[in-house]
């Protein structure tokens, strides 16, 4: 099994400019899920939405081409891809020739699908959409919708995850709410670099205490973890402590290395949110 300390993350690296799929470094999801008491069957669906802003290659005449890539990795996959390895992989396209944009798209989808299943049975493929410069002006900018938790004036003093902050009015009638905070901060588990994000919690069930939920989100401030694992931990803590009937948790993290990662987890089947960039991204 590959481990984080075997990756290129946090190390000096020579940047390849010739296509090399071996640069992709899968990391198993299972160990982090086991820490949360989860086995092979997890109580959520969803995907990790990546946006890659630094993708370029050569056409058959040697002229540079470029695109923005939207990548959707199903959370059912056995592995995620470490972010620096994805950056290096996409960078390896820069001096490589491809016949057309569809060839680039197929190559990325094939390589990432193989990586996130890491030799296991592939149950669903990675989705790839390439946005050409001709349609850059059509790309939307927007914020997560919902009632802002950040409006609350409260004291915060705990900066490691504290599920005990989460409470809900279980004796009262259920409500439907969508709540948003821009105060999410976590840290890279290897480099210690800060990861900044916004998070949206949508649910139907006993009303969640807003102050407690905001304190809970803030309590991740000194936590180290990959984006995907942090969102799954949030989902599980809210799911187990507040007992909503339905729940979704969606985080949009600011980009690092030309990539942003936006995990979405939901208790019920639903479409993955549109990959719309936030102002901070």
Steps between C-alpha positions, in 0.01 A plus 500: 500500500631847415541748784525878511872500583565316172348781295670806347296729725723736697815399311717674243389370162619514141206602283450269203376654175440174312182304557547254788202324659728342761519837677151446645516392865184329637424512872258247650182640652455202734738593787331835567155343472601226741596770754137617480373146556401448139554185299454436131137618512491873569174688577558767237525556128669779311815603319811713518493784248840621387573804286835513324594844370849413368450254215679544169630274222624519140301427187654299215657818361667581831268788585405524871139432591336552837182435698350505846421148618203406718565157651244297696631214715227274645523458877431129451850462356748318720762774466537873456791659314754704694482858376865570424520181297200617296671834445816324380297267279312785332827692467644208305259580216670834430750380237300200383312489170136390476281476192212701643333605824298178511822298513613703800165451670502123441855470625430684826177309561666163434805568716308646795238225492778240519671689782198541729418129478871411525475160335164408653171446323387829347137564590477854363731723301647843565320773308701759307376816331742732319407865460662677207612865496211580265256435786702641792272805509199274560641359824294605800618647827276450802481422870348211689135570571351486847460682829837631617620360832774762499242762600508362855698698757650236726814394683723229354787337688524141372694437179507121470186313389241492777187301409349577842421848370236343274149483647151492352144557627397137468170546687375767259358485149762442227612789282666542164806726505807590297777657705830647378829610655812644339709443816620149422876450529689174514866413445685275259595181686854497358613858430292670768391763248161657571199399292222760494144424407128560519252233607129449440284273719154411369265275694146399590450398859521627857620859493875521552623760746660769281754622756613147571537422130710813442723419797536148362607630157749740662638215710664354187736799490806308624395160367719324244325301233434474130199695376304184420557349845404823678167519319426134572578557867265800509228295333537210745511721810184687399331177388566313824451783751212697346314212333363683194275307265702623203833680491752639254833668570681690225832682537680718250867550579719773353746390236859399563742410222243588236246254643194534718324205666131507586363187674126432517338232717129423523283245678271463199558477125510843340688682230842633592481881527609704200873570520468878537808686619472711816656847520792371710575224252 
